Amino acid sequence: MKLLELYKEKIMGAISGLDRIRFRGSLRWLSTEKGMNTFLCSHGILLKDFKAWVMKRTANIRQSCDDQSRTLGLETVYLQRSGLNKEELARKIASQKGITEGPICNFSVLETCYAPQIKGNKAKKLLELKMRPTKCIHLYHYFNHADYGFGHVRLQTWAPYNIFICLNGRHWLERQLQKAGVAYHKDGNCFPWIEDIQKAQHLLNTQLKSNWAKLLTGLVRQMCPDFARAIFPARPDYYWSADETEWAEDIMFNSVSELDSLYPQLLYHGIKVSDSASVMRYLGRRRDGGLLPPDVQSDYRRRYEGIRIKHWKNNNSVKMYNKSGSILRIETTINNPRDFKVFRHPNDDASRPASWQKMRKGVSDLHRRCEISDQCNNRYADALAAGQVEEKLKEVVAPACNKVRRNGRRYRGLNPWQEEDYKLLTFLAKGEHAISGFRNKDLRQWLYPESKRLPKDQQKRYSGRTTRRIKLLRVHGLVKKVAKENRYILTAKGQKFATALMSASAVDIKGLTNIAA
């Protein structure tokens, strides 16, 4: 990572690994309308009897969890509102009771879910089963595990009986360091100091070798052993997926003052140069009665952890903030893995040759997902480092501004002060393209927003124009094509070029004069 090389005198080290990760366990047969209908037919359950059947299972689940709580001597708290900070409440109970390891408490709360409902179809004069948003009781089991640290298991008591488990790789690392006898200082979910950083990184890497299905199923059986049996006489197998993963790179500076002296420059780069849609809240969530506008500008906000800047694309994000005074954290969150690919057998059929397939949320693709997140963090850090180089603007920009010859053809140089070329370079500097790169469509909609409203035959003309722009960027070495995909990512030269020009254009003449002096 270029940022580490650039400031190695100020940095004691860095660790990279899982932060927060949210798993979901689902009974795939019951998760869709078609699957639920076939299940009911195969078990001879009529739609008019469905509610009674489900309510009986719900009562069995709640009773089995209550029995387990009494056996462990745990407190069950019935919450009036779903919006309460349950983690804070659980930590408060653990502190009051002096619980440092093992189960802490249980919460029971009414929350939204996606579940089957029986509705009448007047036209057909039949009952129909539909999967719709509704509410049901959810049971939270908080724990401080001897191996995995602080987390919780959340059980949905109504069909399709989903299970949600939240773990944190940094809490898990703390348990690993304790067992390995490595000294550390921990603040929240980060480590300002670790005695043996290489050992800590090795321990983080071992987390990825876990048998996730066995680990997660074991946690459910510890918290509520009879949960699955309360649904069916035979214990069903859950399919485990990762709804949300956070992969964090923590760069540990020697002191708070050394990070404070650098961080404003990095923020300036992220806000003024990246020019991407920033989201202090996730785009698409409602605020003041309406959707957030699509043209939200880059911004930063001071939070209790530090000052954070965040870039968002297709439900995936990359963000940077300073934590615990001396830690620079760069973090990639993936909620939508379909933007990425993994090399595997189609449909896990070993008889078919392996090829690049769309990534799934299933834990079998989790290792590749973490690998991509780490690459995203590195690209974002390299983009930040590109803004800190001490080369002269002319040295960085001049090569791409001159004509070049490739395969017998001449290509013009880029003109940063020409409107369309400037807009093109602005696009390259956008922070969200560090996540998964960009496609022809992304660049076309940025350069020619009016093309979205045109007929398809006219859109093809704009697509051809965009292809020529991408070709120009490629021959100048500013972008490169991702193998076997119609997607492009910035090269180191491209990062440096776009950063230098955007930084210069963001400073007024007086500022440039002062810098030159």
Residue pairs with C-beta under 8 A, 6 or more apart in sequence:
1 14
1 249
1 378
1 381
1 382
1 385
2 381
2 382
2 385
2 386
2 492
3 251
3 381
3 382
3 384
3 385
4 11
4 14
4 251
4 381
5 385
6 385
6 388
7 262
10 253
10 254
10 258
10 259
10 262
11 251
11 252
11 253
11 254
12 193
12 197
12 252
12 253
12 254
13 194
13 197
13 252
14 197
14 249
14 250
14 251
14 252
15 173
15 191
15 194
15 197
15 200
15 201
15 204
15 249
15 250
15 252
16 201
16 204
16 247
16 248
16 249
16 250
16 374
16 377
17 169
17 170
17 173
17 201
17 204
17 205
17 207
17 247
17 248
18 168
18 169
18 170
18 172
18 204
18 207
18 208
18 245
18 246
18 247
18 248
18 370
19 168
19 169
19 170
19 189
19 246
19 247
19 248
19 331
20 166
20 167
20 168
20 169
20 189
20 244
20 245
20 246
21 166
21 167
21 168
21 169
21 242
21 244
21 245
21 246
22 164
22 165
22 166
22 242
22 243
22 244
22 245
23 164
23 165
23 166
23 167
23 212
23 216
23 240
23 241
23 242
23 243
23 363
24 162
24 163
24 164
24 165
24 240
24 241
24 242
24 243
24 361
25 162
25 163
25 164
25 165
25 216
25 217
25 220
25 238
25 239
25 240
26 160
26 162
26 163
26 238
26 239
26 241
27 160
27 161
27 162
27 231
27 236
27 238
27 239
28 35
28 239
29 35
29 36
29 38
29 39
30 36
30 39
30 116
30 159
30 160
30 161
31 160
31 162
32 131
33 116
33 129
33 130
33 131
36 116
36 129
36 131
36 159
36 160
37 129
40 46
40 47
40 50
40 129
45 53
47 118
47 127
47 128
47 129
48 118
48 127
50 116
50 118
50 129
51 118
54 158
54 159
57 159
57 161
57 230
57 231
58 136
58 137
58 157
58 158
60 230
60 231
61 139
61 155
61 157
61 161
61 224
61 227
61 230
61 231
62 137
62 139
62 157
63 230
64 224
64 225
64 226
64 227
64 229
64 230
65 106
65 139
65 141
65 155
65 224
65 227
66 76
67 226
68 223
68 224
68 225
68 226
69 75
69 76
69 106
72 103
74 103
74 104
74 105
74 106
75 93
75 105
75 106
76 105
76 106
76 107
76 108
77 89
77 93
77 105
77 106
77 107
77 108
78 107
78 108
78 109
79 86
79 107
79 108
79 109
81 109
82 109
82 110
82 111
82 112
84 109
86 107
86 109
86 140
86 142
86 152
87 142
87 152
89 105
89 107
90 104
90 105
90 107
90 140
90 142
90 152
91 150
93 99
93 104
93 105
93 142
94 100
94 104
94 105
94 142
94 144
97 104
99 144
100 144
101 144
101 145
101 146
102 143
102 144
102 145
102 146
103 141
103 142
103 143
103 222
103 223
104 142
104 143
104 144
105 142
106 139
106 140
106 141
106 142
107 139
107 140
107 142
108 137
108 138
108 139
108 140
109 137
109 138
109 140
110 135
110 136
110 137
110 138
111 135
111 136
111 138
112 133
112 134
112 135
113 133
113 134
113 135
113 136
113 138
113 156
113 158
113 162
114 131
114 132
114 133
114 134
115 131
115 132
115 134
115 136
115 156
115 158
115 159
115 160
116 129
116 130
116 131
116 132
116 159
116 160
117 129
117 130
117 131
117 132
117 134
118 127
118 128
118 129
118 130
119 127
119 128
119 129
119 130
120 126
120 127
120 128
121 127
121 128
134 158
136 156
136 157
136 158
137 157
137 158
138 154
138 155
138 156
138 157
139 154
139 155
139 157
139 224
140 152
140 153
140 154
141 152
141 153
141 154
141 155
141 223
141 224
142 150
142 151
142 152
143 150
143 151
143 152
143 153
143 219
143 222
143 223
144 150
145 151
145 175
145 219
146 175
147 172
147 175
148 167
148 171
148 172
148 175
148 215
148 219
149 167
149 168
149 171
149 172
149 174
149 175
150 168
150 171
151 165
151 166
151 167
151 168
151 171
151 219
152 165
152 166
153 163
153 164
153 165
153 219
153 220
153 223
153 224
154 163
154 164
154 165
154 166
155 161
155 163
155 224
155 227
156 162
156 163
156 164
161 231
163 220
163 227
163 238
164 243
165 216
165 219
165 220
168 189
169 204
169 207
170 186
170 189
170 190
170 191
170 248
171 189
172 207
173 191
173 200
173 203
173 204
173 207
174 184
174 186
176 203
176 206
177 183
177 184
177 194
177 200
177 203
180 199
180 203
182 194
182 195
182 196
182 199
182 200
183 194
183 195
184 191
184 193
184 194
184 195
184 200
185 191
185 192
185 193
185 194
187 323
187 324
188 305
188 323
188 324
190 250
190 323
190 324
190 327
190 329
191 200
191 250
191 252
191 327
192 252
192 324
192 325
192 326
192 327
193 252
194 200
194 252
197 252
208 366
208 367
208 370
212 240
212 363
212 366
213 238
213 240
213 363
216 238
216 240
216 363
217 238
217 240
220 227
220 228
220 238
228 235
228 236
228 238
229 235
239 362
240 362
240 363
241 360
241 361
241 362
241 363
242 361
242 362
242 363
242 366
242 369
243 335
243 361
244 333
244 334
244 335
245 333
245 334
245 366
245 369
245 370
245 373
246 331
246 332
246 333
247 331
247 332
247 333
247 334
247 370
247 373
247 374
247 376
247 377
248 329
248 330
248 331
248 377
249 329
249 330
249 331
249 374
249 377
249 378
249 381
250 323
250 327
250 328
250 329
251 327
251 328
251 329
251 330
252 326
252 327
253 259
253 326
253 327
253 328
254 326
255 326
256 325
256 326
258 326
259 322
259 325
259 326
259 327
259 328
260 322
263 307
263 322
263 328
265 387
265 388
266 320
266 328
266 384
266 387
267 300
267 307
267 309
269 383
269 384
269 387
269 499
269 503
270 298
270 300
270 309
270 311
270 320
270 384
270 431
271 278
271 298
271 299
271 300
271 309
272 298
272 502
272 503
272 506
273 387
273 429
273 498
273 499
273 502
273 503
273 506
274 298
274 311
274 383
274 429
274 430
274 431
275 297
275 298
275 426
275 429
275 430
275 502
276 298
276 311
276 312
276 430
276 431
276 432
277 283
277 294
277 295
277 296
277 297
277 298
277 311
277 312
277 432
278 296
278 297
278 298
278 299
278 300
278 309
278 310
278 311
278 312
279 292
279 296
279 310
279 311
279 312
279 317
280 299
280 301
280 308
280 310
281 287
281 292
282 312
282 315
283 292
283 294
283 296
283 312
284 291
284 292
285 292
298 309
298 311
298 431
299 309
300 307
300 308
300 309
301 307
301 308
303 321
305 321
305 322
305 323
306 321
306 322
306 323
307 321
307 322
308 319
308 320
308 321
309 319
309 320
309 321
310 317
310 318
310 319
310 320
311 317
311 318
311 319
311 430
311 431
311 432
311 434
311 435
312 432
313 432
313 433
313 435
313 436
314 336
314 339
314 436
315 335
315 336
316 332
316 333
316 334
316 335
316 336
316 339
316 435
316 436
317 332
317 333
317 432
317 435
318 330
318 331
318 332
318 333
318 376
318 377
318 380
318 431
318 432
318 434
318 435
319 330
319 331
319 333
320 328
320 329
320 330
320 331
320 380
320 384
321 329
322 328
322 329
323 329
330 377
330 380
330 381
331 377
332 373
332 374
332 376
332 377
332 380
332 435
334 340
334 369
334 372
334 373
337 359
337 360
337 361
337 365
337 369
338 358
338 359
339 359
339 435
339 436
340 358
340 359
340 368
340 369
340 372
340 436
341 356
341 357
341 358
341 359
341 485
342 356
342 357
342 358
342 359
342 360
342 365
342 368
342 369
343 354
343 355
343 356
343 357
343 368
344 354
344 357
344 364
344 365
345 352
345 353
345 354
346 352
346 355
346 357
348 364
356 484
356 485
359 365
359 368
359 369
359 372
376 434
376 435
376 436
379 434
379 489
379 490
380 431
380 434
382 492
382 495
383 429
383 431
383 434
383 490
383 495
383 499
386 492
386 495
386 496
386 499
386 500
387 499
387 500
387 503
389 396
389 496
391 496
391 500
393 500
393 501
393 504
396 496
396 497
396 500
397 416
397 497
397 500
397 501
399 476
400 413
400 414
400 476
400 477
400 478
400 493
400 497
401 413
401 414
401 415
401 416
402 413
403 410
403 411
403 412
403 413
404 410
404 411
404 413
404 475
404 476
405 411
406 475
411 471
411 472
411 475
411 476
412 472
413 476
414 421
414 424
414 425
414 472
414 476
415 421
416 422
416 425
416 501
416 505
420 447
422 501
422 505
423 446
423 447
424 443
424 447
424 469
424 473
425 497
425 498
425 501
425 502
426 498
426 502
427 433
427 438
427 443
427 446
427 447
428 473
428 478
428 479
428 490
428 494
428 497
428 498
429 498
429 499
429 502
433 442
433 489
433 490
434 490
436 487
437 482
437 487
437 488
437 489
438 487
438 488
438 489
439 486
439 487
439 488
440 463
440 466
440 467
440 470
440 486
441 463
443 466
443 469
443 470
444 451
444 459
444 462
444 463
444 465
444 466
445 451
445 452
447 465
447 466
447 469
448 462
448 465
448 466
451 458
451 459
451 462
452 459
454 462
470 479
470 488
473 479
473 488
473 494
474 480
474 481
474 488
477 491
477 493
477 494
478 490
478 491
478 493
478 494
478 497
478 498
479 488
479 489
479 490
479 491
479 494
480 488
480 489
480 491
481 487
481 488
482 488
482 489
490 498
504 512
507 515
